[in-house]
Amino acid sequence: MAITDWPELERPREKLLAQGASSLSDAELLAIFLRTGIKGTSAVDLARDLLNRFDGLRPLLESSQEEFCEAPGLGPAKYAQLQAVLEMSRRHLMAALQRGELMGSPEAVRHYLIAQMRHHQQEVFACLFLDNKHRVIRFEPMFYGTIDAASVYPREVVKRALSLNAAAVIFSHNHPSGVAEPSLADKQITKRLVDGLQLVDIRVLDHMIVGDPDVISFAEQGLL
């Protein structure tokens, strides 16, 4: 049966408009993104097949272009569309951070860093540079490493912070293993960064480690 033959409030698009996006299942949300199915398969049934193929929505969203385009009903155009949707989501989260004082929105910071950092397969170290009212100047990935570690150079962080006229900074890096617990090396490099930035009167407000699904805050753990 085609989706157009379903009762109106069971159709994903109509259900979303009547009850809100949160009322939809993963398959229904994906069906709206797909818009159409393939011969003999509705958009919702295709969405269910894709979720089974990728073992869930998140692996599908984080799949490579090659993996994505190999699936029935998908292709380069849909992949480009998906990447645009994901980037709009990240920019929306950044806009939410930029509307007010950052430290009044710890959950917004977490959500933004998860969106930016969690999908990387190697370790990435990034800085969220802030002005003297703790408003966002820029988010910038600075160092890339192997799956185990990234080489972080305090001098480069200090230079970049000064060039942006930052008054404060929040560090973030991901643990591709999924375990967010800070290592001894994480603690050591954080201390070196704090010491270096103190010399130029730039405050380190936090260092957040993005795991899966947890985010560990150095500030909350009393490690700063």
C-alpha positions as CSV (number, residue, x, y, z in Angstrom):
1,M,0.0,0.0,0.0
2,A,1.3,3.4,-0.9
3,I,1.8,6.0,1.9
4,T,-0.8,8.2,0.2
5,D,-3.3,5.5,0.9
6,W,-2.6,5.4,4.6
7,P,-4.8,7.2,7.1
8,E,-3.7,10.9,7.1
9,L,-2.3,11.0,10.6
10,E,-0.3,7.9,10.0
11,R,1.6,9.4,7.1
12,P,5.0,10.7,8.4
13,R,4.8,14.2,6.9
14,E,1.2,14.8,8.2
15,K,2.1,13.2,11.5
16,L,5.1,15.6,11.9
17,L,3.0,18.6,11.1
18,A,0.2,17.6,13.5
19,Q,2.3,16.2,16.4
20,G,5.8,17.5,16.0
21,A,9.0,15.9,14.8
22,S,9.7,14.2,18.2
23,S,6.6,12.0,17.7
24,L,8.1,10.2,14.7
25,S,10.2,7.1,14.8
26,D,13.6,6.9,13.2
27,A,12.1,5.2,10.1
28,E,9.4,7.9,9.7
29,L,12.0,10.7,10.0
30,L,14.2,9.0,7.5
31,A,11.2,8.4,5.1
32,I,10.6,12.1,5.1
33,F,14.2,12.7,4.1
34,L,14.0,10.1,1.4
35,R,10.7,11.4,0.1
36,T,10.1,8.4,-2.2
37,G,10.7,4.7,-2.0
38,I,11.8,2.4,-4.8
39,K,9.7,0.1,-7.0
40,G,7.5,-2.0,-4.8
41,T,8.7,-0.5,-1.6
42,S,7.3,2.6,0.2
43,A,9.6,5.3,1.6
44,V,8.9,4.1,5.1
45,D,9.6,0.4,4.3
46,L,12.8,1.5,2.5
47,A,13.8,3.6,5.5
48,R,13.3,0.5,7.8
49,D,15.4,-1.6,5.4
50,L,18.2,1.0,5.5
51,L,18.1,1.2,9.3
52,N,18.5,-2.6,9.4
53,R,21.3,-2.5,6.8
54,F,23.3,0.2,8.7
55,D,22.3,-1.0,12.2
56,G,20.6,2.2,13.2
57,L,20.2,5.9,12.3
58,R,23.5,7.1,13.6
59,P,25.7,4.7,11.6
60,L,23.7,5.6,8.5
61,L,24.3,9.4,9.2
62,E,28.0,8.8,9.8
63,S,28.6,6.4,6.9
64,S,31.1,7.2,4.2
65,Q,30.0,8.3,0.8
66,E,30.9,5.0,-0.7
67,E,28.9,3.0,2.0
68,F,25.9,5.4,1.7
69,C,25.7,5.3,-2.1
70,E,25.9,1.5,-2.2
71,A,22.5,1.2,-0.5
72,P,19.3,0.8,-2.5
73,G,17.4,4.0,-3.0
74,L,20.4,6.2,-2.1
75,G,23.1,7.9,-4.3
76,P,25.3,11.0,-4.6
77,A,22.5,13.4,-4.6
78,K,21.0,12.0,-1.4
79,Y,24.5,11.9,0.2
80,A,25.0,15.6,-0.7
81,Q,21.6,16.4,0.7
82,L,22.3,14.6,4.0
83,Q,25.7,16.3,4.4
84,A,23.9,19.7,4.0
85,V,21.4,18.7,6.6
86,L,24.1,17.7,9.1
87,E,26.1,20.9,8.5
88,M,22.9,23.0,9.0
89,S,22.4,21.2,12.3
90,R,25.9,22.0,13.4
91,R,25.6,25.6,12.4
92,H,22.3,25.8,14.3
93,L,24.0,24.6,17.4
94,M,26.8,27.1,17.0
95,A,24.2,29.9,16.5
96,A,22.6,28.9,19.8
97,L,25.9,29.2,21.5
98,Q,26.6,32.6,20.0
99,R,23.3,34.1,21.2
100,G,24.4,34.6,24.8
101,E,27.0,33.9,27.5
102,L,28.5,30.5,26.8
103,M,29.0,29.3,30.3
104,G,25.3,29.8,31.1
105,S,24.6,27.0,28.6
106,P,26.8,24.0,29.5
107,E,24.4,21.6,27.8
108,A,24.5,23.6,24.6
109,V,28.3,23.4,24.7
110,R,28.1,19.6,25.1
111,H,25.6,19.1,22.3
112,Y,27.7,21.3,20.0
113,L,31.0,19.4,20.8
114,I,29.3,16.1,20.4
115,A,28.0,17.1,16.9
116,Q,31.5,18.4,15.9
117,M,33.7,15.7,17.5
118,R,32.0,12.3,18.0
119,H,32.1,11.1,14.4
120,H,35.9,11.3,13.9
121,Q,37.7,8.0,13.6
122,Q,41.0,9.5,14.7
123,E,41.7,11.7,17.7
124,V,41.1,15.5,17.0
125,F,42.0,18.3,19.4
126,A,39.9,21.5,19.0
127,C,39.6,24.9,20.7
128,L,36.5,27.0,21.3
129,F,37.8,30.5,21.5
130,L,35.8,33.0,23.5
131,D,35.8,36.8,24.1
132,N,35.9,38.5,27.5
133,K,32.1,38.0,27.9
134,H,32.5,34.3,27.1
135,R,30.8,34.6,23.7
136,V,32.1,32.4,20.9
137,I,34.6,33.8,18.6
138,R,35.5,30.6,16.7
139,F,35.5,26.8,17.0
140,E,38.7,25.4,15.4
141,P,40.1,21.9,15.2
142,M,43.8,22.3,15.5
143,F,45.6,19.0,15.8
144,Y,44.9,15.6,14.3
145,G,46.4,12.3,15.4
146,T,46.1,8.6,15.2
147,I,43.3,6.6,16.7
148,D,45.2,6.8,20.0
149,A,46.6,10.3,20.4
150,A,47.1,13.7,18.9
151,S,50.2,15.8,19.2
152,V,49.2,19.1,20.8
153,Y,51.5,22.1,20.7
154,P,50.8,24.7,23.4
155,R,52.7,27.3,21.5
156,E,50.4,27.0,18.5
157,V,47.3,27.3,20.7
158,V,48.7,30.4,22.4
159,K,49.5,32.0,19.0
160,R,46.0,31.3,17.7
161,A,44.3,32.6,20.8
162,L,46.3,35.8,20.6
163,S,45.6,36.2,16.9
164,L,41.8,35.9,17.6
165,N,42.1,38.3,20.6
166,A,40.5,35.5,22.7
167,A,40.1,36.1,26.5
168,A,39.2,32.5,27.3
169,V,39.2,29.0,25.7
170,I,37.5,25.7,26.1
171,F,39.5,22.7,24.9
172,S,37.9,19.6,23.4
173,H,39.1,16.3,22.0
174,N,37.5,13.0,21.1
175,H,38.3,9.5,22.2
176,P,37.5,7.3,19.2
177,S,37.5,4.3,21.6
178,G,34.3,5.7,23.0
179,V,35.7,5.8,26.6
180,A,35.7,9.5,27.7
181,E,37.7,9.0,30.9
182,P,40.8,11.3,30.8
183,S,44.2,9.7,30.5
184,L,47.4,10.8,32.2
185,A,48.5,12.3,28.9
186,D,45.3,14.3,28.7
187,K,45.9,15.7,32.2
188,Q,49.5,16.5,31.4
189,I,48.8,18.4,28.2
190,T,45.9,20.3,29.8
191,K,48.3,21.5,32.5
192,R,50.8,22.6,29.9
193,L,48.2,24.5,28.0
194,V,46.8,26.1,31.1
195,D,50.3,27.2,32.2
196,G,51.1,28.6,28.7
197,L,47.9,30.6,28.4
198,Q,48.1,32.0,31.9
199,L,51.3,33.8,30.8
200,V,49.2,35.8,28.3
201,D,46.2,36.2,30.6
202,I,43.9,33.9,28.7
203,R,41.7,31.7,30.9
204,V,41.1,28.0,30.3
205,L,37.4,27.4,31.3
206,D,37.2,23.7,30.6
207,H,38.6,20.7,28.7
208,M,35.8,18.4,27.5
209,I,36.5,14.9,26.3
210,V,33.9,13.5,23.9
211,G,33.4,9.8,24.1
212,D,30.4,7.7,23.2
213,P,28.0,8.5,24.6
214,D,29.6,10.4,27.5
215,V,31.3,13.8,27.6
216,I,33.7,14.3,30.5
217,S,34.3,17.9,31.7
218,F,37.7,18.6,33.5
219,A,36.0,21.6,35.2
220,E,33.2,19.4,36.6
221,Q,35.7,16.7,37.7
222,G,37.9,19.3,39.5
223,L,40.8,18.7,37.2
224,L,41.3,22.4,36.3
